Amino acid sequence: MTEINTLSAIEVIPSGKALGAEVRGIDFAQPVPDEVRDELVKIWAEHLVLLFRGLKLDDDQLLATAELFGGQQAAKSRDFFLQAGVKPGENDRVATRPGITIISNVDTQGKAGVASEADRSLSLKWHSDNSYVEVPPTGSLLHAHVVPVNGGGETSFNNQYLAYENLSDELKAAIEGKHCVHDDHRNTSAKLRPTKKPPKSRHDITGPSHPLVRIHPVTGKRALYLGRHYEWPSSYIVELNDEESEALLAKLWEAASHDSLTWTQDDWQAGDLLMWDNRCTMHARAPVDHSQARVLHRTLIKGDPVISAWDKSPAAAE
C-alpha cells in the first residue's frame, strides 16, 4: 500500500513557472497529522498554488480541508442570491452548505447549459476571490467532480509578489500609501449581481477599501492587491480623482497580468484539487465548451484582516 500523509511521502513537483507546484503523497480524505499540515503550509507559502490529483472528496471532506488550514468562509456572492430570494439548494450558487460554492454549467436535469445563461461557461477575468469583503479569504480550494474533454476551462494564476517587485521605481512611488475601493457590483464575468443596479459614478460603488499593496502574514513580503476591475465606473483609487485613478489602475493591471507571472492549469482532471493563496495571487478562467458538463465544488479558507503595506488610512481625493 502506498504511503500517504507522512512527511516522507510528500513529493513536490514545481511547475517551472512563476508559481505553482503539484504535491503528491497527500489525501485529504484521510487524517492529516499536524506536522504534515505544517509542512504543507510551508510548501504553499513557497509555491502559492498547489495541485493535488486523484482525490475523491465529498463536501464534508472539502470543508474539513479548509478547517485544516484555518477554517472555512462562506462566499459573499451567496448573500446576494439570498437577498434576491433564492433559497439554499434552488441555485447552484447557493448550495445547502454555506461554505460550499458549486461551480457548474449543469441544470437541475443534469443537462449542460449555454454560455449566455449566466457565468457558468464564460471566461472569468483576473481576480482575487472575495476581495470585495472587509476580510477576504486567505485561500481557495477548488475540487473537480466533472470536467469537459478538451472543452476549455483552463485556470491561470499569477504571482502578485513579482507583480509588485517588477514595478518601476516610478510606479512604486505612485502607489505608495494609496488604497483601492473594491467593487462588489459585478461577478467575475462582469455581470451585475442580484439586487445590484448599474453604477453611474464612483459614489455608487460599494465595497471595502484595501491598500494597493498588502503584507503577507506568513512570508512578510509585499504583494500587489488589485482584486478585480471592470469598465468605469468600478473599483477606484481613493486618493486620486477619476481620471488619475483609471490611468494608474490601467498601468497596474498591465503589470499584474504580465505573461511572465503566470502558470496555467490546462489539463483539468476529475479528482483534481487546486489550493491557491488569495493574498498574493490572482486567477482567471478560459471559456468552457457549454455543451459539455463541468462541475466543481469550491470552499474558501477563512481570512485574517488585510495587513497594509503602509501606515496611512485612506484619504479621499479633494
C-alpha positions in Angstrom: 0.0 0.0 0.0 1.4 3.4 -1.0 2.3 5.6 2.0 0.3 8.8 2.3 0.0 11.8 4.6 3.5 11.4 6.1 6.5 13.8 5.7 8.4 11.2 3.8 5.5 10.6 1.4 5.3 14.2 0.3 6.7 14.9 -3.2 6.7 18.4 -4.7 6.9 18.9 -8.4 7.3 22.7 -9.2 5.7 24.0 -12.4 8.8 25.7 -13.5 6.8 28.9 -13.9 6.5 31.9 -11.6 4.3 29.9 -9.2 2.6 26.6 -8.9 3.5 23.0 -7.9 2.0 19.6 -7.9 2.1 17.9 -4.5 1.9 14.1 -4.3 1.5 11.8 -1.3 -1.4 13.6 0.2 -5.1 12.5 0.5 -7.3 14.9 2.4 -10.0 12.2 2.7 -7.7 10.7 5.3 -6.4 12.2 8.6 -3.6 14.7 8.1 -1.1 14.9 11.1 -0.2 18.4 12.4 3.4 18.0 11.2 2.3 17.2 7.7 -0.2 20.2 7.7 2.7 22.5 8.9 4.9 21.2 6.0 2.1 21.9 3.5 1.7 25.4 4.8 5.5 25.9 4.1 5.2 24.4 0.6 2.1 26.6 0.0 4.0 29.7 1.0 6.8 28.9 -1.4 4.7 28.0 -4.4 1.4 29.9 -3.9 -0.7 27.5 -5.8 -0.8 23.7 -5.1 -2.3 20.9 -7.3 -3.3 17.6 -5.7 -4.5 14.9 -8.1 -6.7 11.9 -7.9 -8.7 12.9 -4.8 -12.4 12.0 -4.1 -13.6 14.4 -1.6 -17.2 14.9 -0.6 -18.3 18.3 0.7 -17.7 17.4 4.3 -14.1 16.5 3.5 -13.6 19.6 1.4 -14.8 21.8 4.3 -12.6 19.8 6.7 -9.6 20.6 4.4 -10.4 24.3 4.8 -10.6 23.8 8.6 -7.2 22.2 8.4 -5.7 25.4 7.0 -7.5 27.9 9.2 -11.3 27.5 8.8 -14.0 27.9 6.2 -15.6 31.1 5.0 -18.8 31.4 3.1 -18.6 33.3 -0.2 -20.2 36.8 -0.2 -21.8 36.1 -3.5 -24.1 33.7 -1.6 -25.6 36.6 0.3 -26.5 38.5 -2.9 -28.6 35.5 -4.1 -30.2 35.0 -0.7 -31.2 38.7 -0.7 -32.8 38.2 -4.1 -35.0 35.4 -2.6 -33.1 32.4 -3.8 -33.3 29.5 -1.2 -30.5 27.2 -0.4 -30.5 24.3 -2.9 -32.5 26.1 -5.5 -29.5 27.6 -7.3 -26.1 26.0 -7.9 -24.5 29.2 -6.5 -26.4 28.7 -3.2 -25.6 25.2 -2.1 -27.3 23.8 1.0 -23.9 24.1 2.8 -23.0 27.7 3.4 -19.2 27.1 2.9 -19.7 25.4 -0.5 -20.0 27.1 -3.8 -20.9 24.8 -6.7 -19.3 26.0 -10.0 -21.4 24.2 -12.6 -22.9 24.6 -16.1 -25.3 21.8 -15.5 -29.0 22.4 -14.9 -31.3 20.6 -12.4 -32.0 17.9 -15.1 -28.3 17.2 -15.5 -28.0 18.9 -18.8 -25.1 21.2 -19.7 -26.3 24.8 -20.3 -25.5 27.5 -22.8 -22.9 30.2 -22.2 -25.5 33.0 -22.4 -27.5 31.8 -19.4 -25.0 33.0 -16.7 -21.3 33.0 -15.9 -21.1 29.2 -15.8 -19.3 28.7 -19.1 -18.0 32.2 -19.8 -14.4 33.3 -19.3 -13.6 34.9 -16.0 -11.5 38.0 -15.6 -8.3 38.1 -13.5 -9.4 38.5 -9.9 -8.7 37.6 -6.3 -11.6 35.7 -4.6 -13.9 37.9 -2.5 -11.6 40.8 -2.3 -14.8 42.9 -2.1 -15.3 42.0 1.6 -13.6 43.6 4.6 -11.8 40.4 5.5 -11.1 38.5 2.2 -10.4 34.7 2.4 -6.9 33.5 2.9 -7.2 31.0 0.1 -9.5 28.9 -2.0 -9.9 25.2 -2.5 -11.4 24.1 -5.9 -12.2 20.4 -6.4 -13.1 18.9 -9.8 -16.0 16.5 -10.0 -16.7 16.6 -13.8 -14.6 18.3 -16.4 -15.0 18.5 -20.2 -12.8 16.8 -22.6 -10.7 19.4 -24.5 -13.5 21.7 -23.6 -11.7 24.7 -22.1 -12.0 25.9 -18.6 -8.2 26.3 -18.2 -7.4 28.2 -15.0 -4.5 30.6 -14.9 -2.8 32.1 -11.9 -0.3 34.9 -11.5 2.3 35.9 -8.9 1.5 39.2 -7.2 4.7 39.3 -5.2 6.6 39.5 -8.5 4.0 41.9 -9.9 4.9 44.4 -7.2 8.7 43.6 -7.3 8.8 44.2 -11.1 7.1 47.6 -10.9 9.3 50.5 -11.9 10.5 52.8 -9.1 8.2 55.5 -10.5 5.1 53.2 -10.2 6.1 52.1 -6.7 6.3 55.7 -5.7 3.0 56.5 -7.4 1.1 53.8 -5.4 2.8 54.4 -2.0 0.2 55.0 0.6 -2.8 54.6 -1.7 -5.9 52.4 -1.4 -8.5 51.0 -3.7 -12.2 50.5 -3.2 -13.1 47.0 -4.4 -16.3 47.0 -6.4 -18.9 44.4 -5.3 -21.5 45.2 -8.0 -20.4 42.6 -10.6 -19.4 39.0 -10.6 -16.2 37.7 -12.2 -17.7 37.5 -15.7 -18.7 41.2 -15.3 -22.4 40.6 -14.9 -24.4 42.6 -12.3 -25.1 40.7 -9.1 -28.7 40.1 -8.0 -30.2 43.2 -6.3 -27.4 45.5 -7.7 -28.0 48.4 -10.1 -25.5 49.7 -12.7 -23.3 52.3 -11.0 -23.2 55.7 -12.7 -20.3 57.2 -10.7 -17.7 56.3 -8.1 -20.2 57.4 -5.5 -22.4 54.4 -6.4 -19.6 51.9 -6.0 -19.9 49.8 -2.8 -17.2 47.7 -1.3 -14.3 47.9 1.2 -11.2 50.0 0.8 -8.0 47.9 0.7 -4.3 49.0 0.4 -2.9 48.6 -3.1 -0.1 46.6 -1.6 -0.6 44.2 1.3 1.9 42.3 3.5 1.6 38.5 3.5 1.4 37.4 7.2 3.5 34.2 6.6 6.3 35.4 4.3 6.3 39.1 5.3 6.6 40.0 1.6 4.7 42.8 -0.3 2.1 41.8 -2.9 0.1 44.0 -5.3 -3.5 43.7 -4.3 -6.0 44.8 -7.1 -8.9 42.4 -6.6 -10.9 42.9 -9.8 -11.7 45.8 -12.2 -14.4 46.4 -14.8 -15.4 49.2 -17.2 -15.8 52.6 -15.5 -17.3 53.3 -13.0 -15.8 50.5 -11.0 -13.0 49.9 -8.4 -11.1 53.1 -7.9 -8.1 54.6 -6.1 -9.5 56.6 -3.1 -6.7 59.2 -3.1 -7.0 60.1 -6.8 -9.7 61.7 -9.0 -11.5 59.5 -11.6 -9.1 60.3 -14.5 -5.9 59.8 -12.4 -7.3 56.6 -10.8 -8.2 55.0 -14.1 -4.8 55.9 -15.6 -2.9 54.4 -12.7 -5.0 51.3 -12.4 -4.5 50.6 -16.1 -0.8 50.6 -15.6 -1.0 48.4 -12.5 -3.3 45.9 -14.2 -1.0 45.6 -17.2 1.9 44.9 -14.8 -0.1 42.5 -12.7 -1.3 40.3 -15.6 2.0 40.0 -17.5 2.6 36.6 -19.0 5.9 36.1 -17.2 4.0 36.0 -13.9 1.6 33.2 -15.0 1.1 29.5 -14.6 -1.9 27.7 -16.1 -3.7 24.5 -15.0 -4.5 23.4 -18.6 -5.2 19.7 -18.1 -8.0 19.6 -15.5 -8.9 16.0 -14.5 -11.7 14.7 -12.3 -10.3 14.4 -8.8 -8.0 17.5 -9.1 -7.9 19.8 -6.1 -6.3 23.3 -6.5 -5.4 25.3 -3.5 -4.3 28.9 -4.0 -3.4 31.9 -1.9 -5.7 34.9 -2.4 -3.3 37.2 -0.6 -0.6 37.0 -3.3 -2.2 35.6 -6.4 -4.9 36.3 -8.9 -6.6 33.8 -11.2 -8.7 33.8 -14.4 -10.6 31.1 -16.4 -10.8 30.5 -20.1 -14.3 29.9 -21.5 -15.8 26.4 -21.3 -17.5 24.4 -24.1 -21.0 24.8 -22.8 -22.2 21.6 -24.5 -20.1 19.6 -22.1 -20.7 19.3 -18.3 -18.3 21.0 -15.9 -18.9 20.7 -12.2 -16.5 21.8 -9.4 -17.0 22.5 -5.7 -15.2 25.3 -4.0 -14.7 26.4 -0.5 -12.9 29.4 0.9 -10.3 29.3 3.6 -11.1 31.8 6.4 -9.2 35.1 6.1 -7.5 37.4 8.5 -7.7 41.2 8.3 -5.6 42.7 5.4 -2.2 43.9 6.6 -1.4 47.2 4.9 2.0 47.9 3.5 1.6 51.5 4.8 0.5 53.1 8.0 -1.8 55.6 6.4 -5.6 55.2 6.3 -7.5 56.0 3.1 -7.7 59.7 2.4 -10.2 60.7 -0.3 -9.1 63.0 -3.2 -10.1 66.6 -2.8 
